[in-house]
Amino acid sequence: MGTTWPTLKEVRSLLRLQPDPTEDAVIQSALAAAVDFGVRRFGQVVTVNPDGTYNQDWLYPPDATTIPDVAHEACLLHASRLYRRRDSVDGTISWGDIGAVRVGRVDPDVVGLYDSAAPWGFA
């Protein structure tokens, strides 16, 4: 029902890669960015104290153990996409004689998963 944010091992497994110190550093960087996005995507909870002060805490901080399963999957896919994005630095992937394809800015699966667990809200 609830889980943690993905781990390096899970992202590496999804990418079908073996442990490698150089690649692991790149994967870890992509994972950190994806977790940061997920944490911010779910937003903060504001608690008003009896003395009128308030606390702001992330709903699902990086060390959370109760994130929704769909958020875990969204973050896992997002981290994998960010890792693979390094193959298309300028936003395109080329296949020689076949031509080039533009890489979309967002992954609709990632957006859909996040939206199902934390719809965008406007204040």
Backbone as CSV, one residue per row, in Angstrom:
resi,resn,N_x,N_y,N_z,CA_x,CA_y,CA_z,C_x,C_y,C_z
1,MET,0.830,-1.189,0.000,0.000,0.000,0.000,0.866,1.241,0.000
2,GLY,1.902,1.275,0.821,2.825,2.388,0.830,4.241,1.866,0.733
3,THR,5.116,2.661,0.179,6.490,2.223,-0.035,7.416,3.418,0.085
4,THR,8.671,3.208,-0.251,9.659,4.287,-0.232,9.890,4.780,-1.660
5,TRP,10.647,5.850,-1.776,11.067,6.288,-3.105,11.990,5.212,-3.672
6,PRO,12.119,5.103,-4.978,12.954,4.051,-5.579,14.424,4.143,-5.147
7,THR,15.106,3.027,-5.281,16.532,2.945,-4.968,17.333,2.844,-6.262
8,LEU,18.631,3.060,-6.133,19.542,2.918,-7.263,19.409,1.526,-7.878
9,LYS,19.347,0.519,-7.033,19.249,-0.866,-7.518,17.988,-1.067,-8.365
10,GLU,16.871,-0.473,-7.946,15.618,-0.618,-8.711,15.709,0.067,-10.072
11,VAL,16.293,1.257,-10.098,16.432,1.978,-11.371,17.369,1.205,-12.292
12,ARG,18.487,0.747,-11.757,19.438,-0.037,-12.550,18.760,-1.278,-13.115
13,SER,17.933,-1.932,-12.317,17.221,-3.121,-12.770,16.263,-2.788,-13.909
14,LEU,15.520,-1.700,-13.765,14.601,-1.293,-14.829,15.356,-0.998,-16.122
15,LEU,16.535,-0.411,-16.000,17.358,-0.095,-17.169,18.105,-1.306,-17.718
16,ARG,18.030,-2.426,-16.983,18.723,-3.669,-17.349,20.237,-3.470,-17.429
17,LEU,20.775,-2.790,-16.410,22.207,-2.533,-16.349,22.827,-3.267,-15.168
18,GLN,24.077,-3.619,-15.317,24.838,-4.240,-14.240,25.505,-3.143,-13.403
19,PRO,25.834,-3.436,-12.153,26.526,-2.438,-11.340,27.817,-1.978,-12.020
20,ASP,28.013,-0.679,-12.010,29.207,-0.070,-12.587,29.376,1.279,-11.905
21,PRO,30.506,1.520,-11.254,30.670,2.758,-10.488,30.399,4.027,-11.298
22,THR,30.858,4.070,-12.530,30.657,5.263,-13.352,29.190,5.446,-13.707
23,GLU,28.563,4.378,-14.194,27.151,4.459,-14.563,26.263,4.663,-13.339
24,ASP,26.617,4.017,-12.237,25.825,4.169,-11.016,25.788,5.623,-10.556
25,ALA,26.880,6.342,-10.737,26.909,7.761,-10.351,25.934,8.569,-11.212
26,VAL,25.861,8.248,-12.484,24.944,8.952,-13.382,23.498,8.579,-13.052
27,ILE,23.262,7.300,-12.810,21.916,6.846,-12.441,21.489,7.486,-11.129
28,GLN,22.398,7.537,-10.152,22.083,8.133,-8.851,21.720,9.608,-8.987
29,SER,22.398,10.305,-9.877,22.086,11.720,-10.120,20.690,11.867,-10.715
30,ALA,20.359,11.015,-11.680,19.018,11.042,-12.281,17.958,10.680,-11.247
31,LEU,18.262,9.703,-10.406,17.329,9.292,-9.363,17.098,10.416,-8.360
32,ALA,18.168,11.093,-7.955,18.031,12.204,-7.004,17.143,13.301,-7.581
33,ALA,17.306,13.598,-8.856,16.474,14.616,-9.506,15.013,14.170,-9.560
34,ALA,14.781,12.900,-9.859,13.413,12.383,-9.936,12.747,12.373,-8.560
35,VAL,13.482,11.984,-7.534,12.928,11.996,-6.172,12.619,13.432,-5.761
36,ASP,13.528,14.357,-6.051,13.290,15.761,-5.726,12.024,16.269,-6.411
37,PHE,11.850,15.902,-7.678,10.640,16.301,-8.391,9.409,15.714,-7.706
38,GLY,9.474,14.427,-7.358,8.338,13.778,-6.712,7.987,14.406,-5.379
39,VAL,9.000,14.698,-4.583,8.778,15.333,-3.277,8.066,16.669,-3.473
40,ARG,8.560,17.464,-4.407,7.953,18.776,-4.670,6.570,18.641,-5.305
41,ARG,6.391,17.608,-6.111,5.109,17.391,-6.797,3.978,17.139,-5.799
42,PHE,4.286,16.430,-4.728,3.273,16.161,-3.711,3.066,17.339,-2.765
43,GLY,4.027,18.229,-2.706,3.853,19.454,-1.950,4.068,19.323,-0.462
44,GLN,3.600,20.347,0.239,3.835,20.449,1.668,2.539,20.415,2.456
45,VAL,2.695,20.065,3.720,1.598,20.105,4.671,1.936,21.215,5.661
46,VAL,0.997,22.115,5.856,1.209,23.211,6.794,0.419,22.920,8.065
47,THR,1.110,22.963,9.201,0.486,22.739,10.498,0.571,24.035,11.290
48,VAL,-0.576,24.532,11.749,-0.602,25.742,12.560,-0.533,25.344,14.026
49,ASN,0.424,25.904,14.718,0.630,25.616,16.134,-0.289,26.492,16.992
50,PRO,-0.557,26.089,18.231,-1.427,26.876,19.124,-0.955,28.321,19.324
51,ASP,0.369,28.543,19.225,0.883,29.904,19.434,0.832,30.758,18.172
52,GLY,0.245,30.234,17.112,0.106,30.993,15.871,1.228,30.777,14.873
53,THR,2.307,30.151,15.294,3.373,29.832,14.347,2.947,28.608,13.537
54,TYR,3.678,28.330,12.507,3.327,27.171,11.691,4.572,26.426,11.247
55,ASN,4.359,25.175,10.925,5.411,24.312,10.395,5.026,23.895,8.982
56,GLN,6.005,23.884,8.107,5.792,23.374,6.757,6.660,22.134,6.589
57,ASP,6.035,21.034,6.267,6.756,19.782,6.069,6.328,19.179,4.741
58,TRP,7.290,18.554,4.060,6.959,17.866,2.814,6.014,16.716,3.116
59,LEU,5.012,16.531,2.274,4.070,15.438,2.457,4.785,14.088,2.387
60,TYR,5.658,13.926,1.395,6.455,12.703,1.247,7.916,13.093,1.051
61,PRO,8.652,13.332,2.143,10.060,13.718,2.019,10.902,12.577,1.445
62,PRO,12.157,12.857,1.096,13.004,11.811,0.503,13.137,10.546,1.341
63,ASP,12.971,10.647,2.663,13.090,9.455,3.506,11.728,8.847,3.870
64,ALA,10.677,9.259,3.179,9.331,8.754,3.466,9.245,7.247,3.211
65,THR,8.410,6.596,3.995,8.212,5.149,3.837,6.762,4.831,3.490
66,THR,5.979,5.847,3.205,4.556,5.632,2.953,4.068,6.284,1.667
67,ILE,4.949,6.458,0.678,4.479,7.079,-0.559,3.564,6.107,-1.303
68,PRO,2.614,6.630,-2.068,1.731,5.746,-2.838,2.532,4.922,-3.855
69,ASP,2.074,3.725,-4.124,2.756,2.854,-5.081,2.875,3.496,-6.458
70,VAL,1.852,4.244,-6.862,1.924,4.887,-8.188,3.002,5.967,-8.215
71,ALA,3.252,6.619,-7.090,4.319,7.624,-7.023,5.685,6.943,-7.129
72,HIS,5.816,5.781,-6.506,7.051,4.999,-6.609,7.315,4.654,-8.074
73,GLU,6.299,4.156,-8.748,6.449,3.779,-10.159,6.747,4.996,-11.030
74,ALA,6.065,6.108,-10.780,6.302,7.332,-11.549,7.747,7.788,-11.387
75,CYS,8.230,7.768,-10.169,9.603,8.193,-9.898,10.615,7.242,-10.539
76,LEU,10.332,5.969,-10.513,11.201,4.968,-11.119,11.309,5.198,-12.626
77,LEU,10.173,5.389,-13.281,10.168,5.670,-14.721,10.844,6.999,-15.030
78,HIS,10.592,7.998,-14.196,11.173,9.323,-14.388,12.696,9.261,-14.284
79,ALA,13.216,8.579,-13.270,14.666,8.449,-13.109,15.286,7.735,-14.310
80,SER,14.631,6.691,-14.793,15.129,5.956,-15.953,15.143,6.838,-17.191
81,ARG,14.102,7.625,-17.343,14.027,8.531,-18.493,15.126,9.593,-18.413
82,LEU,15.357,10.142,-17.228,16.405,11.143,-17.071,17.780,10.547,-17.373
83,TYR,18.006,9.304,-16.960,19.270,8.643,-17.258,19.447,8.482,-18.772
84,ARG,18.422,8.018,-19.440,18.494,7.816,-20.893,18.542,9.130,-21.665
85,ARG,18.087,10.186,-21.033,18.053,11.506,-21.694,19.452,11.979,-22.075
86,ARG,20.463,11.478,-21.397,21.824,11.901,-21.727,22.223,11.464,-23.129
87,ASP,21.496,10.501,-23.701,21.748,10.078,-25.076,21.130,11.040,-26.089
88,SER,20.372,12.001,-25.588,19.726,12.972,-26.481,19.865,14.372,-25.887
89,VAL,21.094,14.806,-25.736,21.390,16.072,-25.070,20.647,17.247,-25.711
90,ASP,20.543,17.253,-27.030,19.864,18.368,-27.709,18.375,18.108,-27.934
91,GLY,17.855,17.027,-27.361,16.427,16.739,-27.476,16.061,15.896,-28.683
92,THR,17.064,15.355,-29.379,16.791,14.495,-30.530,17.610,13.210,-30.423
93,ILE,17.102,12.179,-31.057,17.842,10.926,-31.187,17.938,10.644,-32.678
94,SER,19.150,10.354,-33.139,19.379,10.138,-34.564,19.688,8.673,-34.832
95,TRP,19.155,8.188,-35.948,19.420,6.819,-36.391,20.074,6.813,-37.766
96,GLY,21.072,7.640,-37.944,21.825,7.671,-39.194,20.956,8.012,-40.387
97,ASP,20.876,7.091,-41.366,20.126,7.330,-42.600,18.622,7.426,-42.380
98,ILE,18.143,6.842,-41.313,16.702,6.846,-41.056,16.220,8.236,-40.657
99,GLY,17.068,8.992,-39.984,16.706,10.350,-39.593,16.726,10.532,-38.087
100,ALA,16.221,11.665,-37.656,16.214,12.011,-36.242,14.783,12.140,-35.739
101,VAL,14.625,11.868,-34.470,13.316,11.967,-33.830,13.464,12.896,-32.629
102,ARG,12.523,13.781,-32.454,12.529,14.694,-31.307,12.011,13.952,-30.073
103,VAL,12.718,14.090,-28.973,12.315,13.460,-27.713,11.361,14.413,-27.004
104,GLY,10.205,13.917,-26.614,9.217,14.748,-25.932,9.734,15.285,-24.606
105,ARG,9.207,16.433,-24.206,9.642,17.088,-22.972,9.200,16.330,-21.728
106,VAL,8.049,15.713,-21.781,7.526,14.966,-20.632,7.091,13.576,-21.079
107,ASP,7.067,12.675,-20.138,6.606,11.317,-20.390,5.149,11.238,-19.918
108,PRO,4.211,10.977,-20.821,2.807,10.942,-20.423,2.493,9.887,-19.361
109,ASP,3.233,8.792,-19.339,3.012,7.769,-18.311,3.396,8.298,-16.925
110,VAL,4.519,8.985,-16.846,4.963,9.557,-15.570,3.959,10.603,-15.091
111,VAL,3.559,11.474,-15.986,2.585,12.515,-15.632,1.278,11.883,-15.164
112,GLY,0.804,10.876,-15.885,-0.447,10.208,-15.526,-0.383,9.546,-14.154
113,LEU,0.743,8.894,-13.873,0.898,8.247,-12.568,0.922,9.281,-11.437
114,TYR,1.704,10.333,-11.613,1.732,11.379,-10.584,0.365,12.028,-10.425
115,ASP,-0.297,12.316,-11.537,-1.613,12.959,-11.468,-2.643,12.091,-10.755
116,SER,-2.513,10.771,-10.886,-3.488,9.897,-10.229,-3.334,9.909,-8.712
117,ALA,-2.134,10.220,-8.242,-1.883,10.229,-6.795,-1.889,11.617,-6.203
118,ALA,-1.562,12.618,-7.003,-1.481,13.996,-6.494,-1.841,14.964,-7.597
119,PRO,-3.130,15.148,-7.864,-3.539,16.084,-8.915,-2.977,17.485,-8.637
120,TRP,-2.691,18.192,-9.712,-2.191,19.561,-9.564,-3.227,20.408,-8.879
121,GLY,-2.788,21.255,-7.998,-3.671,22.189,-7.328,-3.144,23.605,-7.486
122,PHE,-4.015,24.553,-7.552,-3.613,25.944,-7.694,-4.147,26.735,-6.518
123,ALA,-3.296,27.565,-5.966,-3.700,28.373,-4.823,-3.949,29.811,-5.218
